Amino acid sequence: MNESRLDNPALLQLAFAAIAQARDVEAVRLLKIVLERDPGNLHAEYLLAIQHAQLGLYERAEERLRAVLAAVPGFVVARFQLAQLLVMRGTAKDAREWLQPVLGETPPLGAYAQGLLAAAEGDAAGACALIEAALLLPQPIAPLAGDMRRLCDQLRETAAA
């Protein structure tokens, strides 16, 4: 396929398809093309940050999420995902600051935020209890539910070690 003939909306659509099919490297490549053409495209910047996190490139993910949030401080899901990344990296104090505006969101996001806050405060059991209760609710963002399950598993492994 010749991506140079496609416009940015078409490239973003291809990137979404790649993300949905867990073709992370392809999604990153497509998102980078969009950003080369339109460096201010916050949607592509956000998606690239999430893909970097998926690939374990946490510093890049954090940097990109912070850039998106500098431009759009009220982007609740990005705030949540930055806090999640910070909790996973062990930077709890910073995570708490990013989580504050998310705590009052409707479930399951608000409940997940409360679980992340408990994790940031060192309460792994409480965090997993809150997250597991939220997992029983309808999930408007299916990949987020998977992330939350993995976070609980990680918290349990850390607590057991």
Disulfide bonds with the S-S distance in Angstrom:
none
